[in-house]
Structures are given as structure tokens and as C-alpha cells.
Amino acid sequence: MDDRAALAGIVFVLKTGITWRELPRSVCGCSGVTCWRRLRDWTEAGVWPALHETLLDQLRALKKLELDVAVADASHVRALKGGTRRAPRPSIGVGRVPSTT
């Protein structure tokens, strides 16, 4: 399967929030399972950090990288003045499910 088709499917699933099985073949020309496998394989191969570095290098070369303007996702920023305990998470299912990561 073409890498571009798989990437288009991956982006579509991540952008819309649908499940891999719900991905219509008409969107990218391949199945959601194929896109999921490609995402898994590329993640294991370290493609995403390398792609990020390449993008940053190109933006720097074009003088388009503006670090004065940045966005931080609060879910990844430590709350320095926050409490010491984590809030309990409500259960959404009957039993525990193993992590897929």
C-alpha cells in the first residue's frame, strides 16, 4: 500500500476521532487496519520524531520558525502550584482493559 494513502488515512482517523474500522476505504484507498498497522510500524521505527526534526529544520532554513509564538497543550504541562494528589478517574467500563501502548 502506498505510504501517502496510509498517511492520509491516519490523519483522517486522528482528525475525526473515528475508529480504525470505521475509516471508509474511499477516503484514502486502503483499510483502517492497514493504516493502523502503518502507524504502529512507523511509531516503532521512530518516524514521527525524525519527521518533526526535519520539519523544524526546514522551517528554520526558511526563517519561518517563530518560537516567540507557541502553544502548549495543558495536558502535557506540569501544574507547579497544583495539589499533590491526582483526582480519581471515573470508571467507564465493567472491568480493566490492558493498555495498547
N, C-alpha and C positions, 0 to 999 in steps of 0.2 A: 504494500500500500504506500502511496505517495506521502512523504513527510508533511508536505503542505496541507494535504487533505486531513491528515491526523491532527495537525496543529489547529486547523480551523474547527474541527470537532471538539478538541479540548477547550479552546477558547469559548466556543458556544456553550458548552456544558457549564464551565466555570462562571460565565457571564449570566446565564439564565437561571442557574440553580437546578436544572432538571437532572434526573438520574442518568447514568450512562446508558441504561437500557431504553430510556425514552428518546434518545438522540435519533432524529429522523435521518435515514441514510441520504435523503435528498439535500440535507444541509451541507454535507462535506463529501459525500460519496463513499463513506465507509461506516462501519457499525460503531456503536458506542463502546462495545467491548474492545474493538481494535484500538480506538482512541485511548481507552483506559490503560490498555497494555503498553501503548507507546508512551503515555505519561509516566507509568511506573518505570519502564526501561530507561527513559531519559532522566528521570529523577535519580535512579540508581547510578547512572553513568556521570552524574554531575553536570548535566547540560544546562540547567537553569542558572546556577551561579556563574558559569562561563559565559552564557548569553548576557547576563546582567553586566558583567565586566566589559564585554565587547560593546554593548550599548553605551555604557558610561564613557569608554574610550572614544567612541565615535562622536558623542555629544561634546566631549572636551575638545576634540580636534576641530569641530565646527564652531567652538565657542558658544555652544547652546546650553551648556550645563550651568544652571543658576542655583547654586547651593544656598543663596540668600532666601529663596522661596522654596520651602519644603513642607511636606505634610507627614505627620507621624500618626500612625494608627494607634489609638489609645490602648488597644488590646495587647500591644507589644511594649508598652512603656510602663516601667515600674512606678507605682504610686509612692513617692518618697514620704509623704505625710499620711499615708493610709494606715489602716489597722494592721495588727499582727496576725489576725485570723482570716481565713477565707470564708466567704459566705457559703452556706450549704447549697448544693445543687439539687434542684427538684428532680425526682425520678421521672423518666418519660417512657419507661417500659416495665415489663414484668420482671426481667432478670438482667444480669450483666451481659454485655456483649464484648467480645475481645476487640482490642484496638486493631485497626487496619494499617497503622503506621509502623 
